[in-house]
Amino acid sequence: MDANKGKGDHMMQNPGGQMDRPVNFHILESMLPKAVKRRVHALKRLQVQCANIEAKFYEEVHELERKYAALYQPMFDKRRDIVTGTVEPTDEECEWHSDREEEEELAEGIKEKASIEDAKKEVVKPEEDPKGIPDFWLTIFKSVDMLSDMLQEHDEPILKHLKDIQVKFSEPGQQMSFTLEFHFEPNGYFNNAVLTKVYKMKSEPETSDPFSFEGPEIIDCEGCQIDWHKGKDVTVKTIKKKQKHKGRGTVRTVTKQVPNDSFFNFFNPIKASDGEMDEESEFTLATDFEIGHFFRERIIPRAVLYFTGEALEDDESFEEEELEEGDEEEQLEEGDDDEDDGDCDPKKEQPQPAECKQQ
């Protein structure tokens, strides 16, 4: 459920075009007659009450998500069993009408013809019936840009053992959060059966700035300790350095471990609660929040469509549509500038949507 969908778009609008130039609203308010200002303060108190009610709304949305997650889970469990080959779907369960059937039949014919040609050149015994759907989750990771950017070649053999990804929602009375669970079959890399990542959320207006509230936002995250087998930790690498003794001039070789790029660094994130962060750390954390949210809202519910690429086509179409609309707005703004050279750039007037909000 995406209760915040489109909310930021409403805020970006300028109804009626009444404010063509930036206005210091504090100055504007100070210029009001005392009696009017007093009534405006009453409206602001009402607005804070509205924000508090909105916060309650999102708490109930979270509870609905938790309720419906339990209804989805049997289907997701069946998906896992089919992917891993634990269960073979029936003929009836495999019936599916596709608009691309003709293309698929043609492709199958070409594939069959190619197989015959290959067989003439070399007799190779193919795997007659692979178990489940091989490399299901790895294929998704490699297909989605946001995930493939984190993926390294040494991660791929490990992710071949990934059986399932699940999302769990916090219980009533607990701090609002969701947990991503990555379930692995026994493997030669680590002992953990499940790797977890918890995303902590806040859904209440700030006392100091209640009008900035736009719904739940991720405020921190927490990973887990991976119990790596000896020599299998892909998040570090061993380097050798030569050191020369200043006095004797002798040279020795020392080895040490340094951090290594890997998807599995995802489970050892920067924590917002650690204190002040530099700009790079803030960007890294914001990206982490975005990835966690993407797993929850897109990858887990629609995994098969990311495996086949159909969801990728939908995402690309959505991005293209947004880009086209943005281009059109920019052209209109340029036209306005020609008519009124004294105006400021209207884009600078628009408030920017807060980062890491629940989409």
C-alpha positions in Angstrom: 0.0 0.0 0.0 1.3 3.4 -1.0 -0.6 5.9 1.0 1.8 8.8 0.2 1.7 8.3 -3.5 1.5 11.6 -5.3 1.5 13.6 -2.1 4.6 15.4 -3.0 3.2 16.3 -6.4 0.4 18.3 -4.8 2.8 20.3 -2.7 4.8 21.2 -5.7 1.9 23.0 -7.3 1.2 26.7 -7.2 -2.7 26.9 -7.3 -4.0 29.8 -9.4 -0.5 31.1 -10.0 -1.1 33.8 -7.3 2.5 33.9 -6.2 4.8 34.6 -9.1 7.7 35.8 -7.0 9.3 34.5 -3.8 7.8 35.9 -0.7 9.2 36.0 2.8 6.1 34.8 4.6 7.4 35.9 8.0 7.5 39.4 6.8 4.1 39.0 5.2 2.6 37.8 8.4 4.3 40.6 10.5 2.6 43.1 8.2 -0.9 41.9 8.9 -3.2 43.8 11.2 -3.0 42.6 14.7 -6.6 41.2 14.7 -6.0 39.3 11.4 -2.6 37.9 12.7 -4.4 36.6 15.8 -6.9 34.7 13.6 -4.0 33.3 11.4 -2.4 32.0 14.6 -5.7 30.2 15.3 -5.6 28.6 11.9 -2.1 27.4 12.5 -3.2 25.7 15.7 -5.9 24.0 13.6 -3.2 23.0 11.1 -1.1 21.3 13.8 -4.2 19.4 14.9 -4.7 18.3 11.3 -1.0 17.1 11.2 -1.6 15.1 14.4 -4.7 13.4 12.9 -2.7 12.7 9.7 -0.1 11.0 11.8 -2.8 8.7 13.3 -4.0 8.0 9.8 -0.5 6.7 8.8 -0.4 4.6 12.0 -3.6 2.9 10.8 -2.2 2.5 7.3 0.8 0.7 8.8 -1.5 -1.6 10.7 -3.4 -2.3 7.5 -0.1 -3.1 5.8 0.8 -5.5 8.6 -2.7 -7.2 8.4 -2.6 -7.6 4.6 1.1 -8.8 4.7 -0.2 -11.9 6.6 -2.8 -12.5 3.8 -0.1 -12.2 1.1 2.3 -14.5 2.9 0.9 -17.8 1.7 1.3 -16.8 -1.9 4.8 -15.6 -1.2 5.6 -18.9 0.5 4.3 -20.8 -2.5 6.4 -18.6 -4.7 9.5 -19.5 -2.7 8.7 -23.2 -2.9 8.3 -23.0 -6.7 11.5 -21.0 -7.1 13.5 -23.4 -4.9 12.0 -26.5 -6.6 10.5 -27.7 -3.3 7.0 -27.8 -5.0 6.2 -28.5 -8.6 3.1 -26.4 -9.8 0.3 -28.3 -11.4 -0.7 -27.9 -15.0 -3.7 -25.9 -14.0 -1.4 -23.5 -11.9 0.9 -23.1 -14.9 -1.9 -22.0 -17.3 -1.2 -18.4 -18.4 -2.4 -16.4 -21.3 0.2 -14.1 -22.7 -0.2 -11.4 -25.3 3.3 -12.4 -26.4 2.4 -16.0 -27.2 3.1 -15.6 -30.9 6.5 -14.0 -30.2 7.3 -16.8 -27.7 6.3 -19.5 -30.2 8.4 -17.9 -32.9 11.3 -17.6 -30.4 10.9 -21.3 -29.4 11.0 -22.3 -33.1 14.2 -20.4 -33.7 15.7 -21.8 -30.5 14.7 -25.4 -31.6 16.3 -24.8 -35.0 19.5 -23.5 -33.4 19.6 -26.5 -31.0 19.4 -28.9 -34.0 22.2 -27.0 -35.7 24.3 -27.1 -32.5 23.7 -30.8 -32.1 25.1 -31.4 -35.5 28.3 -29.7 -34.6 28.7 -31.1 -31.1 26.7 -33.6 -29.1 26.2 -32.0 -25.7 23.9 -33.5 -23.1 21.7 -30.5 -21.7 20.3 -30.4 -18.3 16.9 -32.0 -18.9 15.0 -30.5 -15.9 16.7 -27.8 -13.8 15.4 -27.6 -10.2 12.9 -24.8 -9.6 13.8 -21.4 -11.2 17.6 -21.2 -11.2 19.2 -17.8 -10.2 15.8 -16.2 -9.6 16.8 -13.6 -7.1 20.3 -13.1 -8.6 18.7 -12.3 -12.0 16.5 -9.7 -10.3 19.6 -8.2 -8.6 21.5 -8.0 -11.9 18.5 -6.5 -13.8 17.6 -3.7 -11.4 20.0 -0.8 -11.7 19.7 0.2 -8.0 20.7 -3.3 -6.9 23.2 -4.1 -9.7 25.2 -1.0 -8.7 25.9 -2.7 -5.3 26.5 -6.1 -6.8 30.1 -7.3 -7.3 31.3 -10.4 -9.2 32.3 -12.1 -6.0 28.7 -11.6 -4.6 27.1 -13.6 -7.4 28.0 -17.1 -6.2 26.6 -16.3 -2.8 23.3 -14.9 -4.1 22.8 -18.1 -6.0 21.9 -19.5 -2.6 19.3 -16.8 -1.9 15.9 -18.6 -1.5 13.6 -15.7 -0.5 13.2 -12.1 0.6 10.5 -11.2 3.0 9.3 -8.0 4.7 8.0 -8.0 8.3 6.1 -5.1 9.9 6.4 -4.0 13.5 3.7 -5.1 15.9 1.2 -2.7 17.5 2.7 -0.8 20.4 6.3 -1.0 19.0 8.1 1.7 17.2 7.0 1.9 13.6 9.5 -0.1 11.5 9.9 -2.9 8.9 12.4 -5.6 8.6 13.8 -7.1 5.4 14.7 -10.8 5.8 17.0 -12.5 3.3 16.6 -16.3 3.5 19.6 -18.4 2.3 20.0 -22.2 1.8 23.0 -23.8 3.5 26.1 -22.6 1.7 29.9 -22.5 2.0 30.1 -18.8 2.8 28.4 -18.1 6.1 26.4 -19.9 8.8 23.4 -17.5 8.9 20.1 -18.9 7.5 18.6 -15.4 7.5 20.2 -12.0 7.1 18.1 -9.1 8.4 18.0 -5.3 7.9 15.6 -3.2 10.2 14.4 0.2 9.0 13.1 2.4 11.8 10.4 4.9 11.0 8.8 8.0 12.5 5.2 9.1 11.8 4.6 12.2 13.9 5.0 15.9 13.4 8.2 17.6 14.8 7.3 19.8 17.7 9.7 22.5 16.3 8.4 22.3 12.7 5.0 20.5 12.6 4.1 21.9 9.2 6.9 19.9 7.5 5.1 16.6 8.2 4.4 14.6 5.1 3.9 11.1 6.4 6.1 8.4 7.7 9.9 8.7 7.1 12.7 6.3 7.6 15.0 7.7 10.3 17.5 4.9 11.0 18.5 1.4 10.0 20.2 -1.5 11.6 21.9 -4.5 10.0 23.1 -7.8 11.4 26.3 -9.7 12.0 27.3 -12.1 9.3 28.9 -15.3 10.6 31.4 -15.8 7.7 33.3 -19.0 7.2 37.0 -18.6 7.4 38.4 -16.9 4.4 35.0 -16.3 2.8 34.2 -12.8 3.9 33.7 -10.8 0.7 33.3 -7.5 2.5 37.1 -7.4 3.2 40.1 -8.1 1.2 43.7 -8.9 2.2 46.5 -6.7 0.8 50.2 -7.0 1.2 52.5 -4.0 1.9 56.3 -3.7 2.1 57.7 -1.8 5.0 61.3 -0.5 5.2 63.0 -0.1 8.6 64.3 3.4 8.9 67.5 2.4 10.8 68.5 -1.0 9.5 67.1 -0.6 6.0 65.6 -4.1 6.1 62.3 -4.7 4.3 59.4 -6.8 5.6 56.1 -7.7 4.0 52.9 -7.2 6.1 49.4 -8.2 5.4 46.2 -6.5 6.5 42.5 -6.5 5.8 40.8 -3.5 4.2 37.1 -2.9 3.3 36.0 -4.4 0.0 33.0 -3.4 -2.2 30.2 -5.9 -1.8 26.4 -6.1 -1.7 26.8 -7.7 1.8 28.0 -4.3 3.1 24.2 -3.6 3.0 24.0 -5.5 6.3 26.6 -3.2 8.0 25.1 0.3 7.3 25.9 3.7 8.5 23.6 4.6 11.5 21.9 7.9 11.8 22.1 7.5 15.5 25.9 7.6 15.4 26.0 11.4 15.5 26.9 14.1 13.0 27.8 12.8 9.5 29.6 14.4 6.5 27.9 15.0 3.2 29.1 11.7 1.7 27.8 9.7 4.7 24.4 11.5 4.5 24.1 10.6 0.9 25.1 7.0 1.6 22.4 6.7 4.3 19.7 8.4 2.1 20.5 5.9 -0.7 20.3 3.0 1.8 16.9 4.2 2.9 15.8 4.4 -0.7 17.0 0.8 -1.4 15.2 -0.5 1.7 12.0 1.1 0.6 12.4 -0.2 -2.9 12.7 -3.8 -1.7 9.6 -3.4 0.5 7.4 -1.6 -2.1 8.5 -3.0 -5.4 10.9 -6.0 -5.4 9.2 -8.2 -2.8 5.6 -7.8 -3.9 6.4 -8.0 -7.7 9.5 -10.3 -7.8 8.4 -12.4 -10.8 7.8 -9.3 -12.9 11.3 -8.0 -12.2 12.6 -11.5 -13.1 10.9 -11.4 -16.5 11.7 -7.7 -17.0 8.1 -6.6 -17.3 8.3 -4.4 -14.1 11.4 -2.8 -15.5 9.5 -1.8 -18.6 6.8 -0.2 -16.4 9.4 1.6 -14.3 11.1 3.0 -17.5 7.8 4.1 -18.9 7.0 5.9 -15.7 10.4 7.7 -15.7 10.1 8.7 -19.3 6.6 10.1 -18.7 7.9 12.1 -15.8 10.8 13.4 -17.9 8.5 14.4 -20.7 6.3 16.4 -18.3 9.3 18.1 -16.8 10.6 19.1 -20.2 7.2 20.6 -21.1 7.1 22.6 -17.8 10.6 23.9 -18.5 9.6 25.0 -22.0 6.6 26.8 -20.6 8.7 28.5 -18.0 11.2 29.7 -20.6 8.3 31.2 -22.6 7.1 33.1 -19.5 10.6 34.5 -19.1 10.5 35.9 -22.6 7.3 37.7 -21.8 8.4 39.1 -18.5 12.2 39.5 -18.2 12.1 40.8 -14.7 10.7 37.6 -13.1 12.8 35.2 -11.1 13.2 31.6 -12.1 9.9 30.0 -11.1 11.6 26.7 -10.4 13.5 28.3 -7.5 10.2 29.1 -5.8 9.0 25.5 -5.6 9.5 23.7 -2.3 11.5 20.5 -2.6 10.0 17.2 -1.5 11.7 15.8 1.6 14.1 12.9 1.0 13.6 9.4 2.3 9.8 9.8 2.8 7.6 6.8 2.4 6.7 6.7 -1.3 
